[in-house]
Structures are given as structure tokens and as C-alpha cells.
Amino acid sequence: MSDHSAEIISVGTELLLGEILNTNAQFLAQELARLGIAHYYQTVVGDNILRLQKAVAIGCERSRLLIFTGGLGPTPDDLTTEALADFFQVPLIERAEVLAEISEKFARRGRQMSPSNRKQALFPVGAEVLPNPTGSAPGMIWQPRPGLILMTFPGVPSEMKVMWQQTAVPYLRSQGWGAAIIYSRTLRFWGIAESTLAEKVADQLALQNPTVAPYAGKGEVRLRISAKAPTEAEALQIIAPVEQQIQAIAGLDYYGSDDDSLASVVGCLLKQAGQTVAVAESCTGGGLGQFLTSIAGSSAYFRGGIISYDNQIKIDLLGVSPDILLQHGAVSEPVAQQMAVGAREQLNATWGLSITGVAGPDGGTETKPVGLVYVGIAGPNGVESHRHQFGESRGRDSIRWLSLCAVLDTLRRKLLQPS
């Protein structure tokens, strides 16, 4: 059995079927990290007493704290409490005070308690009630054998979170858990492959405290730096020099940390410079403008946008040359440049950004396949465009997302290194 390690066991056939997202496990994993409690395993098991008990048997062998969510309701398929009592061969007893509390909650809502709700007042002998201030299903804290703690929570996320914070965390601290915390910082990168970045920071990836782990998604690469220490401030002191080293190694490929996005970072840079931006979009259909304006305060630097799906709109509103369109097509370098210039001039902005491409799944040709995108950027020192081939296999939504991130990254780099 691992020393002071926790395991999360999520109960519910709906989780196995993918009908709902397991946000409870995500929340608990983050909370365990904040408490500095080692957490090596997660299990999802359906509403079946034998399979649930098998998960319990495995969990008991490798963890000292088993945290259950789900299976505490009044229906026949809610089996968590029953399964645990049977597994440890401890009888269930009805707790009169719990039954009274459940009945009172129903009365406050103007409803009569169903007879099936009585099962929610059943607890193994020796278990402590884990109160549920907002719902009808209380949980329990139980030590069925020395060195093993079980905690049960309902599957409703809002109820589980309140119970965790109000009762579970103070209890764990009182039992000597959570003496140290694990604190993490996430560094974000654009324009570099995960493997390339990993090679550059190989020395940092070998560290033990803090640990550094790479992961990629939606076109960006992230490095998570995690430190274990008695306090958050001490963890940050451990993280800081490693974070600085990585930023220095990555250079402009590093764009932000934690909750930063390319839109928020570009917005800050524009505000600092007292500059503005306007956009002209074809294949992204307004996504770039939406991304920029998702940031609070974006009205200080975002002038507006023109969605120019139709070529005539490109001509009439952005000043794109009909001859250029005829000669090169809408998805081309010169059209991207003229769209960017048009956005900048028509909307009186410091910078004009443009996107034109083939997002698919149809519309690709041999010379202009799905995934081909040109982005343009017009500024005080002229105009340029960049060609991207994102690949048909990524799918329409991904191609559109990568397109708007690519043009924002281009602007970010220009704002950081103005020529």
C-alpha cells in the first residue's frame, strides 16, 4: 500500500457511456495536488456491485485514501454505500438524525420525501456522516481498517465541491494529510513542435522538484512546472528560476503562462503600445474578431472586422483588385495582403490582419488543398503574408482555429520585435 496516496473512483454507467463529462475527477485531482497528496490512479466503474467491489479491492492494495463520487442516490442502481459495507462485511444501520435531515430538506422545498430516499440514511457501522448542505445525499468518511480512509460524495458536482471544501479538506488536514502542497505553472508556446521544445529543455525535463512535463494540444505546446513545498510561496520560489531558464531558451516561441491566450497577450501588447487592430476574414467567418473580443477591455484596441466570404465583398469593402482575384484566386498571397491593407485602411487601425483559406471539408483542389491558408498583416511598415498548410485531416474547426492563432502569433512577434 502506497504511503499517503489517494485514488479517485468515479461511479456511474453514464460516465462509461460518455453521456456526461467526468468533471468531478478533474476537480478532485486538482484539489489533491493543492494539498500535496500523491495521486496515482483514477478508476471509472459502472453501476454494478461486483465490479465496484473489484475496484475497491484493487484500490485498497495501492492507496490509503479512496475517494468515491456517484452512486449515493435513492434509486436501485445507486450502490456505492451498499457495495462498500458488503465488501468490508460491516452491517448498515439507519441513522435517525440523517433521515430527519433529509425529510426536513424535502419539506422546505414543499415536497414529501419518497420512501426510496430512506436508503440515503443507511451507513456502515462506525462511519462518520459527511454532510451535504445543498443536496439530499450525504456522504461518509469511514476507516474500515487501520491506515485506510474512504470518502464518498454524490455525483452532482456542485454538491460534491461544497462537501469537499467544508468537511473533507479540514478532516484530511486534521489527520496529517496535506502537510505540503503541489503548485503548478503552465508555460505556453506557439510556433515550435513539442519534440523540438523537449530537446531544447531536456535538462529541465530531468528535474525532480520541480518537475517539468510537456504536452501539446490545439496547435500549441505547454510545459507544466510543478513544485512540492509547504506553502505556495515556497513552491513559487522553486519554480521561478526554472521558469526563467525555459523562457530564455524558448525565446519568442514562449507567449504566455497559465490562463494566457494569444488573444489576451496580443491585447496587452497593443494596449501597451497604444495601437489598434482590425481584421478581414474569409474562411474563419468572424472567429478572429470573436477571439479578440472575448478579452475584457478589447474595445480599447479592437476597431472592428469585415467578414468577406464573397469575392464581391472583398472587392467592394476591402479594395481587393478584381484582376488579382481572377489571376490568383481568393486563397492566395496577394489577396491576403490586399485584405489586410483594406482592413487597416477602411477601419483606421494601426494593424490590419487577414485570413483566407480552404477550411473544408469541400472546396480543395490539387493546387489549393483543404488546409491551405494565407494570413496577411499590414502595419506601419508595410504588408506581408504567410502561407500555412494545416492539413485536411485536422478537420474544419481545427483549421479555422489554427488560422486565427497563426495570424495573432505573427502580430505578437511583430509587436515584440518591431522593425
N, C-alpha and C positions, 0 to 999 in steps of 0.2 A: 504494500500500500504506500502510495506517494505521501511524502511529508507535506502537510498543509497545502494540498492541491484540491481544486474544485472541478466538478463536472456538471454540465448542464444537460438535463434530459427533458426534451420537449415532447409532450404527449398530445396526440391528435391525428386521426386519419386524414383530416383536411390538410394538414401540413405535408403529409406524404404525397397527397394528390396534387399539391401545388395550388390549391384553391386560395390559400392565404400565405402571405409572406411571413417568415419567422422573425419578426422584429423583436420578440421577447429575448431570443438568444443573442441577438446583436446588442441589445441594451445591457443584458447581464454580463456579457463578455467585456464590454467597456467598463462597467462598474467594477468587475473583478480586477481589471487592470488598474483602475484608480486606487483600489485598496491594496494593490501589490500582492494579490492572491494568485498563485500559479494556477493556470487553467489550460489543460492539455487536451481535453476531449469534449465533444458535443455529440449527443445522440438524439435522433428523432424516431419515435416509435408510435405506431397506431394504437387505436383504442382496443387493445387485445390484452387480456390479463396475463397470459403466459409469456407473450413477447415482452411486455412491460417488465415482468419479473426477471426475465433473462437479462434485460438491460440493467436492472438493478444489481443482479449478481455480478455482472462484469464491472459495473461502476464501483461496487464495494471493494473489489480487489485492487483498484488502481487510484482511488481518490478518497479523501477524507470528508469532503463536503459534496453532497449530491443535491442539486437544485432542480426541482421539478416545476414545470409550468404546464397547465392544462389538466383536464380530467377531474375537476373538482365540482362540476355542476350537478344538477339533480337528476339527470336522465340516466338510463341504464348503461349507456356507453361511457359514462364518467366513472373511471375505475381506479384512479390513482391511489386514493386513500385505502380502498379495499385491497388493492394489489400489494401495497406496502405492508399492511397489517398481516396479511396472509403469508407473505414472504418471510417475515420475521417471527411468524407464529405468535402474534400478540393479539388478544381479543379487542374488538371495537366496542366502545361504550358511548352512549348518547350523553352529550354534555348539556345539561339543562340550561345553563346560562347562555350557551351558544344558540340553542333552539329559541330561547326567548328573544335574543337579539335579532335573529333572522326574522321571526314573526313580527317584531316591532318595526323592522325596516319595511316590510310589506305593508303594514298598517299605515305608516307615514306616507306611503305612496297611494293610499286608498285602495289597496288590493288585499286579498286574503291569501295567506300562504298555502301553496299546494302541498298535499301530503308527501309528494315526492321530494320536497325540499328538506324533509326531516333527515335524509341521509347526509346532508351537509353538516349536521351537528354530530356525526359519528367520528370519533378519534380513537387511535390506538391508546391503550392504557400507557400512561407515562408521557404522552406527547403534550407539548405546550401549544396553545392556540396562537396562531399568527393572525392578528385582527385584520379585517378588511373594512376600512372605513366607508368605502364607496359602493361596494357590491354585496351580494348575498352569500358568496362563497368564501369563508375564512380558510386560511392555510394552516400549516402547522410547522413547528420546529421540534424535531424529535431526535434523540440519541438512542437508537435501539441497541447499540453495543458501544463499548468504550472506544473512543477515537473516531467515531463516525457520526456525522451530523446530517440529517435530512431536512430540507426545507421544501414546502410545497406552496405553490402560488396558482391562482386561477389563470386561465389563458388570456383574459381580457387585458390588453397592455396597460391601459390607464389604471386599472385596479392593481395590477402587479407592481407597477412602478411606485405607487404610493406605499404599498406594503413593504417593498424593499427598502425604501428610504426611511420610513418611520420606525420600523421594527427590526428588519433583518440586519441592516448595517450596524446599528447600535449593539445588537446581540453579538455579532461577529467580533466587533472590537472588544467587547467585554470578555470574550473567550480567547483573546490574544491573537486573533486574525487581523490582518491589515496593519501590521506594525510598520510596513514600508509601502510606498505607492509605486506604481509603474506609470510614468508620464511619457507621452509621445509627441513628437513634432513631425509633420509631414512636409517634405520639400517637394515642389512641383517643377517639372521640366517640360519644355516643348522644343521640338526640332532635333532631338537626339534619340537614337534607339536604346532600348533597355539594355541590350548586351554591350553596347559601346559605353554607356554610362557606368555599367557594372565593372567594366575593365578599368575605367579611369579611377574609380573609387574602391578598387579591390582591397586596399589596406584597411579602409574604414569598414568594409563588409566583414572583416575578420575580428572586429572588436567584440568584447563580451559585455561590457557595461560602459557606455550604451551599446545597444545592438543596432545595426543598420540593415534594413531589408528593402530590396527593390520590388516594385510591382507596377504593372502597366495597365492602362485602360483608357478607352475613348481617345486614343491618339497621344496621350501624354504619358510620361513616366513619373513615378513617385518614389521617393525614398522615405521610409518611416524610420525615425531615430527614436529609440525607446530607452529610457534610463530608469533604474530602480534606486530609490533613495527614501529616506524617512519623510521628506517633505517635497512638495512641488518645487519650491525654490531651489533646493539642493539638486533635484533632478535636472532643472534647467541649467544649473552650473555645470553639470556633467555633459549635457547635450551641447551647450553653446560652442565650445571650441571645435567639436566635430562638425557642427553645422557650418561654421565659418570656413573650415577646410574644404568641405564639399562645395560650398558656393564659389569659393575661389577656383577650384578645379573645373567646375562646370561653366563658369563664365556666364555669357548671355543665354545659354541654354536653360539656366535656372530662372524661373519667372515669379515664383511666389511660394508661400507656405500656408499650410493648414487650409483655411476656407477661402483663400485667394482664388480668383479665376482670371483668365486672360482679360475678360471684360472689366473686372474691378481694378486690375493692375493698370491697364491702359487708361481707364478713367482717372485714376490717381495721377498718372504721369501727365495727362492732358490738363488736369486742374493745376498741377504744379507749374506747368509751362504757360498757363493762361491761354490755351489753344482749344480749338473746336474740331469736330469731325462730322462729316456727312457721308451717307452710304448710297450706293446704287446696286441693286441686287436683281439677279435673274434667277438662277437655279435654287437659291436659298429662300426665295419668296417672303422676305421680311424677317428671316431668322436672325440676321446680323443686327438689325435695328432692335429686335426684341431682346437679344442677348445684352446689348449695350444698355438698354433702358431698364433691364432687370436690376440694375445697381441704383440704390437710393442716391439722389443728388445728381443723376446723369444729365438733368436739364442744364447744368452749368457748362457742359461741353458737347452735348449731342444736339446737332442742329436739325436733323431730320433725315428722311430717306426716300428714295424713289424705287418702287418695285417695277422693274421694266421687263416683264416676261415677253411681251410682244415687241417685235423689232421696231414697229412704228413708234412705240413709246420711247425706245432708245433714241430714235431719230428726233422726235418732237420735243421730248423733255430733257434729254441729255446731250443733244447735239452730235450724236454719233453719225458719221458720214454714211449715206446710203451706198456709196461706191465701195467703202471699206467692208460694209456688211455683205455686199454682193460678192466681193473678191475673196474675203477671208472667212465669212460666216460669223454668226453671233458668238460662237465659242472660239475665241482667238485672242492673241496677244494685243493687236491694235484696238480691238473693240473693248477689251478690259481697260486699256489705258484711256480711251476716249470716254468711257463710262465714268471712270474715276475723276477725270478732269471735269466732266459735266456736273457730277455731284458736287464737287468742290465749288465750282463757279455759280451754279444755279442756287445753291443753298448757302453761299457766302461763308464757307468754312475754311479753317486752316488746312485741313486734310480731307481728301476725298478717297473713299475706299470703294472698290467694286468687286463683284463676283459674277462670273458667267461660266457655265459648265454643263455637263451632261450627268444629271444625278440618277437617271434610270428609273425603273428597270428597262424602259424602252428608249429609243432615240439615238442609240450609239451607232457608229459606223466604223469601218475598218480604220479610217484615219482619225476619227474622233470617237473613241470608245467610251462606254459608260465609266464614269470615274474621272474623266479628264476635266480639269477645272483651271481656269485662269483667274488670278486675282490681280487687281490693279491698285496702285496707291499714288495719289497725286498730292504734292505738297509744295512748300515754298521754293524748293529747289528743283522742281520738275516732276516728271511722272515716270513710273516703271511698272512692269508687270512680271508675274512669276507663274510658271506652269507647274501644275501638280497632277500626278496620275495616282489617284487613290485606289483604283481597282474596283472592278464590277462586283466582286464577291463581298465587298463590305456592306452593300445594300444602300438604298436611297437615303435613309435617315442618317446613317453614318457618314456618307459622302457629304451631305449638306453640313453636318456638324464639323467635320474636318475642314471644310472650306472656310467657314466663318472663323474658326480658330486660326487657320493659316494666315488669313489676312490681318487679323488682330495681332498675331505674333510678329508679322512683318512691321506693322506700325509700332509695336512695343520696342523692337530693336532700333528703329529709326529715332524714336524719342529718347532712347538711352544713349545712342551714339549719333547725334546729328552731324551731318556732313557739311 
